Amino acid sequence: MNKQNILITFLTGLVILLNGCINPPQPQNKVIVPKIAYSDGADNASYSEAQIKIEGSCVYFIRENDRILPVFATKDAHWDSNKHLLIVDSKQYKDGDTIAYGSGEAYALNLNDYNWIIKPDPACNLNKGIIINQLIEPITKK
């Protein structure tokens, strides 16, 4: 190899290395799990089943073509970004899992109505939300 080829190879490698340092891979959106104060596992009025759906930084429950934003009033609720799991009171759920919960009807969330521990991402749809005291095993596993 002559000096010119060695120099071109070196400079090409240097450009690739520097490009990786200047433009590192972009992290995935952080999933934000809305949370308010723990409500001591209060009884819920009715039974509903839904599928967990992650859209960008939002967690939704999909039920009968409705997209519902859950607000957790549980002991613990967070997103494990390494395992891509929703963790609620030590139980793990993945995108697409069927879950069950007790609650009334979904309603438009007003962010000023709650003392937030973790507020939902402003990009999330607040038109239909529900307070979740606990997730339970669904009667019908899908």
Secondary structure, 3 states (H helix, E strand, C coil): CCHHHHHHHHHHHHHHHHHHHHCCCCCCCCCECCEECCCCCCCCCCEEEEEEEEECCEEEEEECCEEEEEEECCCCEEEECCCCEEEECCEEECCCCEEEEECCCCECCCHHHCCEEECCCCCCCCCCEEEECCEECCCCCC
